[in-house]
Amino acid sequence: MGKLLLYIQGGLGKVIMSTAVIRNYKEKYPEHEVITVSGYPEVFFNNPYVSKALSFAHPYLWRDYISDPKVKVFAGEPYHTTEWIKNRKDRHLIGIWTRLLDPELKVKHNYPDLYFSGPELEELQRMIVTEKPLAVVQSTGGADPSASDWTRNPPKAELEKYLEKYLESHFVVHLAVPETPPLQNVHQRLEVLSRRQALCLVYHVPKFIGIDSYGLHVRAAQKKRSDTDIFLPLKDSVIRVSYDIVNNITPCETVQRLIEEAPLFHSTLFKNPIQS
């Protein structure tokens, strides 16, 4: 029986996306054992296609796994491929990553896989009790929640205006960390939840409003259209990292042209704050 060690660098959303790549791999090699190494091993809990989920800090990782001659190690970076950089054939990152892992693999699975147990959901239901339908908003992402840039944090005033239409009909909870700028008129919830609890909450909540980050991929793991609004920086983002089962919201055409026509396109999009 073959063994694949998938070494996944990057953020939580990317790790969630990797579950679709693994499913595509297992479609061709069902007898192979898949071991993941990432910064977020809890993503793979209860996943029937992953035999072991390890962290980067796992003791004796090299001795027990990487150096094993029977183990195929893959640490390829899909963001560094020509397909991604030049946006060829309008391919989604999952497809690019799958073919990078093995050019002969078919991309049959285009949505991530997440598996939650009944007790996990019951625990959340005891923690949050409300008469109204629950809505969760995620307003920040990335390593710096306080930053304001196109790919991570939508303009605060505009997001608050957008949320107004849900304040009467829903109990709106802001899923945040202490560094996250607070939103007006919603219920603040700092990071008292574990990461696994937050994933379960985002997956099961009736209404989710978020950004191009992990919440998008958690909702896509439902594999069906849900009441989900996702803010994205460009239309290309919809094709490359998002899904047709969510409501994708992009800036107006004028803003998109300003970004795309800027001399330092990548700097404008990924580094400069919205106010610039």
C-alpha positions in Angstrom: 0.0 0.0 0.0 1.4 3.4 -1.0 1.7 6.3 1.4 1.4 10.0 0.5 2.5 12.7 2.9 0.9 16.0 1.9 2.9 18.9 3.4 0.5 21.9 3.3 1.9 25.4 3.9 -0.4 28.4 4.1 -3.5 29.6 5.9 -6.6 27.9 7.2 -8.6 28.4 4.0 -5.9 26.8 1.9 -5.7 23.8 4.2 -9.5 23.4 4.0 -9.3 23.5 0.2 -6.7 20.7 0.3 -9.4 18.3 1.4 -10.8 18.4 -2.1 -7.3 17.7 -3.6 -7.0 14.7 -1.2 -10.4 13.4 -2.3 -9.3 13.6 -6.0 -6.2 11.7 -5.1 -8.1 9.0 -3.3 -10.4 8.6 -6.2 -7.5 7.2 -8.2 -5.5 5.6 -5.4 -8.2 4.4 -2.9 -5.7 2.0 -1.3 -3.1 4.7 -0.5 -2.7 6.1 3.0 -2.7 9.9 3.1 -0.9 11.7 5.9 -1.2 15.5 6.2 1.2 18.0 7.8 -0.2 21.5 8.2 -0.7 24.3 10.7 -4.3 23.3 11.1 -4.6 19.5 11.7 -8.1 19.9 13.2 -9.4 20.5 9.7 -9.0 16.8 9.0 -10.7 15.4 12.1 -13.2 12.7 11.2 -12.1 12.8 7.5 -12.3 9.2 6.2 -9.7 10.0 3.4 -6.9 11.1 5.8 -5.3 8.5 8.0 -3.1 10.9 10.1 -3.3 14.7 10.5 0.0 16.0 11.9 1.2 19.5 12.8 4.4 21.1 11.7 5.6 20.7 15.3 4.9 17.0 15.4 7.8 15.2 17.2 10.1 13.1 15.0 8.3 14.1 11.9 11.3 13.6 9.7 12.4 10.3 11.3 9.0 8.6 11.5 7.5 9.9 8.2 9.4 12.0 5.8 12.5 9.8 5.7 10.5 6.6 5.2 11.4 5.4 1.7 7.8 4.1 1.3 6.3 7.5 1.8 5.9 9.9 -1.2 6.3 13.5 0.1 4.5 16.3 -1.8 5.0 19.9 -0.8 4.2 21.6 -4.1 2.9 25.1 -4.0 0.0 25.7 -6.4 0.3 29.5 -6.0 3.8 29.3 -7.6 2.6 27.6 -10.8 2.4 29.3 -14.2 -1.3 28.3 -14.4 -2.1 30.3 -11.2 0.3 33.3 -11.8 -0.9 33.8 -15.4 -4.5 32.8 -14.7 -4.5 30.3 -17.6 -7.7 28.6 -18.6 -9.6 30.3 -15.7 -8.8 27.3 -13.5 -9.8 27.0 -9.8 -7.0 26.6 -7.3 -8.3 23.1 -6.4 -7.9 21.9 -10.0 -4.4 23.5 -10.3 -3.4 21.9 -7.1 -4.8 18.5 -8.0 -2.9 18.3 -11.3 0.2 19.6 -9.7 0.1 16.6 -7.3 -0.5 14.2 -10.1 -1.0 15.3 -13.8 -3.1 12.1 -14.4 -5.6 12.9 -11.6 -9.1 13.9 -12.6 -10.8 16.8 -10.8 -14.0 15.1 -9.8 -14.3 16.8 -6.5 -14.5 20.6 -6.6 -15.7 21.3 -3.0 -13.8 20.8 0.3 -14.7 18.1 2.8 -15.4 18.8 6.5 -16.9 16.3 8.9 -18.4 17.2 12.3 -19.8 14.9 14.9 -23.2 15.2 16.6 -21.6 16.1 19.9 -19.7 19.0 18.3 -22.9 20.6 17.1 -24.8 19.9 20.3 -22.0 21.7 22.2 -22.4 24.8 20.1 -26.2 24.8 20.4 -25.8 24.9 24.2 -23.4 27.8 24.0 -25.5 30.0 21.7 -29.2 30.1 22.4 -31.4 32.7 20.6 -35.0 32.9 19.4 -34.0 34.5 16.0 -32.1 32.7 13.3 -28.4 33.0 13.9 -26.2 34.9 11.5 -22.4 35.0 11.7 -20.2 37.7 10.2 -16.5 37.3 9.6 -15.0 40.7 8.8 -11.2 40.0 8.9 -8.8 37.4 7.8 -5.1 36.8 7.3 -2.3 37.3 9.8 -3.2 40.9 10.7 -6.9 41.3 11.5 -6.5 45.0 12.1 -5.3 45.7 8.5 -7.6 47.1 5.9 -6.9 45.7 2.5 -8.9 44.5 -0.5 -8.3 40.8 0.0 -8.8 40.6 3.8 -11.1 43.2 5.2 -13.9 44.9 3.4 -14.5 48.6 4.2 -15.9 48.7 7.8 -18.5 51.4 7.1 -19.8 49.6 4.0 -20.0 46.3 5.8 -21.9 47.8 8.7 -24.4 49.3 6.2 -24.7 45.9 4.5 -25.5 44.2 7.8 -28.3 46.5 8.6 -30.8 44.5 6.6 -30.2 41.5 8.9 -30.4 43.2 12.3 -34.1 42.8 12.7 -34.5 39.3 11.3 -31.4 37.7 12.7 -29.2 37.5 15.8 -26.0 38.7 14.3 -22.7 37.5 15.9 -19.4 39.0 14.9 -16.8 36.2 14.9 -13.6 38.0 15.8 -10.3 38.1 17.7 -9.2 40.8 20.1 -7.4 42.7 17.3 -10.4 42.8 15.0 -12.0 46.3 14.6 -15.5 46.0 16.2 -18.6 46.4 14.2 -21.5 48.5 15.2 -24.9 47.1 16.3 -23.9 43.5 16.2 -23.0 41.0 19.0 -19.3 40.8 19.5 -17.8 37.4 20.2 -14.1 37.3 20.8 -12.1 34.1 20.2 -13.5 32.1 23.1 -14.2 29.3 20.7 -11.6 26.8 19.7 -10.7 26.7 16.0 -12.7 23.5 15.6 -15.7 25.1 17.3 -15.5 28.1 15.0 -15.3 25.8 11.9 -18.4 23.9 13.1 -20.3 27.2 13.8 -19.6 28.6 10.4 -20.5 25.4 8.7 -23.9 25.0 10.5 -25.1 28.6 11.0 -28.2 29.5 9.0 -26.7 32.7 7.6 -23.0 33.5 7.0 -21.5 36.8 5.8 -17.7 36.7 5.2 -14.7 37.5 3.1 -12.3 35.7 0.8 -10.9 33.5 3.7 -11.6 30.3 5.5 -15.4 30.9 6.0 -15.8 30.7 2.2 -14.3 27.2 2.0 -16.1 26.0 5.1 -19.5 27.0 3.6 -18.5 25.3 0.3 -17.9 22.1 2.1 -21.7 21.8 2.5 -21.7 21.1 -1.3 -25.1 22.8 -1.8 -26.3 26.4 -2.0 -26.6 28.0 1.4 -27.5 31.4 2.7 -23.9 32.7 2.3 -22.6 36.1 1.2 -18.9 36.3 0.4 -17.0 39.6 -0.4 -14.2 39.1 -2.9 -11.7 41.7 -4.4 -12.1 40.9 -8.1 -14.3 38.9 -10.5 -11.3 36.7 -11.2 -11.4 35.7 -7.5 -14.9 34.1 -8.1 -13.5 31.8 -10.7 -10.2 31.0 -9.1 -10.9 30.5 -5.4 -14.7 30.7 -4.9 -17.7 28.6 -5.7 -21.0 28.9 -7.5 -23.0 27.7 -4.5 -22.4 31.0 -2.6 -23.4 34.6 -3.3 -20.2 36.2 -4.5 -20.1 40.0 -4.0 -17.3 42.0 -5.8 -16.5 45.7 -5.9 -18.2 47.9 -8.5 -16.7 48.0 -12.0 -15.0 51.4 -11.3 -13.1 50.1 -8.3 -12.1 46.9 -10.2 -10.7 49.0 -13.1 -8.8 51.2 -10.6 -7.2 48.1 -9.1 -6.5 46.3 -12.4 -5.1 49.3 -14.2 -2.8 50.4 -11.4 0.9 50.3 -12.4 1.7 48.2 -9.3 -1.3 45.8 -9.7 -0.2 43.2 -7.2 1.0 45.8 -4.7 -2.3 47.6 -4.9 -4.3 44.5 -4.4 -2.3 42.7 -1.8 -0.5 45.3 0.2 -2.0 48.8 0.0 -4.9 49.6 2.3 -8.3 50.3 1.0 -8.0 54.0 1.9 -5.1 54.3 -0.6 
